[in-house]
Amino acid sequence: MNELTQRQQALLLLIIRDYIDAAQPVGSKWLTEHYRLDYSSATIRNEMAALTEMGYLRQPHTSAGRVPTEEGYRYFVSQMMSQAELPVAVRHTISHQFLQARPGIDQWMQLAASVLAHQSQGVSVVTAPRPENARFQHVELISTQGRQVLMVLVLVGGEVLQQILTLAEAVSQQRLSQAAAGLNGLLAGLATNDIAALTTPPDALEQDILTLILPEMRRVSEGVPGGIYTDGLNYVLSEPEFNESDEARRTLRFFVEPSSMQDMIRHALTNSDVGGLQVLIGGEGGWEELRQCSMVLARYGVPGLATGSLGVVGPMRMSYTKAIPTVRYVAGLLSNFVNDQIASE
């Protein structure tokens, strides 16, 4: 892309802001009159033609004004990433809402989805924090009938896994409780890799239970993102881009399919650091259903312990100046939550 002059930069940002607000092509006459620019309409038309030639704008019809292209939006976002901030009053309101929420993962995830949707006027996506390397907290072994035993495995962070085991022979509840106590003393606070490297305990029953605990913890460590929370579909349905077209229906089906959203988040943030933020415009070639959309995504949590993802999805014409700082701010709040509720355990 060619280097933009200062005047071209200013005009491009004005055009994109206007199009985001009104969803109507922006013409030179409107820019001259509305902003009382020092340039003539002819000068502005020439600059708009140059921006179109460079790929930042397009003209839907011969007599129409211009609208941003994907490249135009990318330029706009590059300018807004470091500048866009939430007003102090909005930050205080959001912070107060989280302080009033009950300190449970489910409550905080639902609130985060609601806040993101409301502030961005888009579809919000939040995944619950999952351990990057599952850590053992404690195990309970409960005799049920005959050789069957219920194993209740609790991981650091509160995740509970239950599994019915069938032992080689029936074992008393007292013996099961002794084995659980031995494993709790041996494994407390250890991560999956640390447990795998341990010398097996001398007690035969403890050895048997340990061989069943380890694959469960590996499954958690290697698993997909945690439970997914969404909100705000009604906001997107009201946008003119999502009328009753086949393309719009494909996009909406993607929004309401949790596995699709999880797959999108996992791939988009595979190499993203906690605290980092990504803006994907037009699906970035990875998701055909989202070619009319943009996504603002971030990871939150405590690196090496537990992380999750959050973001908003909306039309390419979304208000990036609201979406970007909102996602960034809520990600910070959820990182603090993970640190307070999980890292301290």
N, C-alpha and C positions, 0 to 999 in steps of 0.2 A: 504494500500500500504506500502511496505517495505521502510525504509529510504534509500535514495540514497547516495552512497559515493561521494566524491568530483569529482573523475574521471568519475563516471557514470553521474553525473550532467553535467559535461563539454561535454561529448560525446553526451548525449541526446540533449542538446541545439544545438550543431553543426549539428547533423543529421536533426533536425527539420528545422533549418535555411536553410540547403542545399535543403531539400525537398520542402520548400516553394518557393525557387528561381527557381528550375529546374523541379519540378514535376516528378522526377525520383527516384526510390529506391536508397538508399545510402549504399554503401558497405564498408567493412573495408579497402580494398586496396586504395580506393579513399580517405578515411579519412587520412590514413597514408601518402600518397604521397602529397595530396593537402595542408594539414596543417602541414606537417613535424613534426608529433607527436613523442614524445619520447617513445611511447609504440609500441610494435611489432604488426603486423597484427593479430597474434594469440591472443594476449591479448585483442585487440579491438573486435575480434570476440566473445571471451568469455563474454566480458562486454555487447555486443549487444545481445547475447543470454540471459543473465541475465535480461536485460531491457525488452526483449520480454516476458520472463517468468513472469515478474512483471506487464505486461500489458501496458507498455508505447510504445512499438513498435510491429509491425507485419511484417511478411515476405510474400509478395504476392505470390511468387513462391519459390520452393526449392532452386534454384540457384540464386535467386535475392537478392539484398540488403534489407534493412529495410525501412519501412515508419512509420510515427507516427500513433498511435491510438487516439481516442478521449481523452483518459486519458493522453496521451503524450502531446497533444495540451493544455490540461488544466494545466498541469505542466508548460509548456512553458509560457502560459499566466500569471500564478501566479508569474513567475519570471520577466516578462516584465511589469506588471501593473504599478509598481512604478518607473521603470527605463526608459521606453520609453518616449522620448521627441522629439518634433518637432525642427528641426534646427532653429536657430534664423532667418535666411534669409527666411525660409518658413513662420514662424509666421508673419514676417513683411509684406510679400506678401499678405497673407490672410487678415491681419488687414487692409492693404491699400485697398483691394478690397471692404471690407465692408464700409470703410470710403467714398469711391467713389459712393456707391450705394445710390439711393434715399431712404429717411427714411420712407418707407412704409412697412407694414407687408408682403405683397405679394412679393415685390422686395427682401426683406431680406431672406424670406423662399426659394425663387428660387435660390438665390445666395448660401445659405447654402447647398442646395441639390447639386448644381454644384461643389462647393469646396470639399465637402465630397466625392463625386463620383470620382473626378479627383485625389485627394490625396490618396485615398484608393484603387482605381481601382476596386471598387465594386459598388453595387447598393445602393444608398443613400435613406434614408427615413427621412423626416422632417414633423412634424405636427405643425401647427400654434398654438400660445399660446391661451389657453382658460381660462376664469376666473375659479378659484377654488370655488369661491362663487360670483356669478354675482353681480355687483354693479350698481345701477341706476345712470344715468347721466342726461337725460331729456327725455320728451315725447312731441310729437306734435300730435294734433288731427285735422284732416282736413275733413271738410264736403264734401261728394261726391254727393250723390243724396238721397233724401228722408231720411230714417232713417239710412242710411249707412254712416259710418265714417271710414276714414283711420287712424289707430294708428301707428305712427312711434316711436318706442322705441329705444333709444340709450343708450348703456351700457358703463361704464368706460372701456377704452381700444379700443373704436371705433366700437364695434359690433352693427349692426343696425338690428332691427327686425321690420317687417311690418305685420300688420294684419287688415283685414276689419272687422269692428264691426257693428252689427245691433242693434241699440238702441230701447228701448220700444216706443219712439216717436221721431219725427224729432226735432233737436236742431240747433239753429243758429250757424254760425261760431264764432260770438262774444262770445257766451256762452261756446262753446268748448274751445276757447282760454283762457277764464277765468279759466275753470276747469284744463286745462293743466298747467297754471301758478301756480295754487294752489298746484297741485301735485309736480311740479318741486321744489317749495319751501319746501314742506314737506319731499320729498324723496331724495333730492340731496345727492349723495355719499353713500347712505345706501345700505347694502348688503341684499340679499334675506331674510335671517333669521331675520334681524332687521326690515324689512318691514312687515314680517308676524306677528311680535310681537307688531306692532303699534296699537293704538286705531284707529278705522276707522274714517275718516274725517266726519264732520257733513254734508257737502254738499252731496246731494244724487247722483248727477252726478259723482262727484269725487269718491264716494264709488263704483259706478258701474265700473268705469274705473280701479280703484285699484284692484278689484277682477279679472280683465282680465290681468293686468300687472303681478301680482304675479305668476300665472302658467307659463307665458312665461319666467320669470326669473328663476324659478325652473327648467324648461326644459333645460336652458343653463347650470346651475350649475351641473345638473346631467347627462349632455350629454356626448357623445363620444368625443375623441380628435378632435381638429380643423382640417381644411382642410389639406390634405396630399400632400406632394410634393416629387417626386422621380426623380432620374437621374441615369445614369451609366449602364443601362442594357447592352449596347454594350460591356462594359468591361467584364462582366461576360460571355457573349456569346462567347468571344474569349478564355476562359479558357478550357483546355482539359477535365475537369470534366463534362462539359456541352456539350457533343456531342449529336448526334441524338438518344438518348435513351428515353424510356418511362419515366424513373425516372427524367431525365433532363427536359423533357417537363412539367412534373407535377410541378417541381420546378419553371420553368419559368412562368407558369400560375399563381403561387402564387405571383411572383414578380409584375405582371402587374394587379393584382386584388386589388384595393384600400381597399375594405372592409376587405380582408384577412390581409393586412398589418396593418390596424388600430387595428384589433382584436389582432394580435400578439403583437404590441407595448403596447396596453392597459394592456394585461395580464402580459407581461414581466416586466412592470414597475409599477405595482399596488402598491407595497410597497417600491418603490425606492424613495430616497430623491433627491431633486434638487442638482445637482453637483455630484451625485453618478453615477457610471458607471458599467454596467454589460456586461459580455461576455458569450454568450450562444453558446455552441458547439454541433453540430449535432442535433439542434432543442431541445436539453435537454428533449427529450421524449414528448414534447408538440405539435410539428408540424411535422407530418410525411413527408410532402413535403420538409422540410428543413433538412432532416437527412444527406445530403451531405454538409451542409452549416454551417457557423458560423455567429453570429450577435454581433456587438458591439453597445450597446445602452446606452443612457443617458437621463436624464431629465434636462431641463433648465427652467429658469424663476425666479419669486419671490414667495417664499412659502407664501401661504395664499392669494395671489392675482391672479396671472396668471402663468400657466406653460405649457410647450409643451415638445415634445420628439424629439430625433433625433438619427440617427445611420447609420450604414452600414451593408449590408448583402452580403456575398460572399462565395466562396468555403471554406471548412474547412482549405484549404491551404492558406488562405489570409495572407497578410503581417500585422500581428498584431502590429509590431513595428511602422507601419505607421498609421494603423487604430485607435489604442487606443489613441495616443496623438492627432490625428486630431479631433476625436469625442470630446475628453475632451476640446480642445482649442476652437472649434466652439461652443460648449455648453456654454462656458464662455462668448463668444462674444454675443450670443443670450440672455443670462441672463442679460448682461449689456443693451442690446437693450430693453428688457421688462422693466427693471428698469427705463431707460431714457424716454421711450415712453408711458408707461402705469402707472407705479407707481407714476410718477410725475403729472399725470392728476388729 
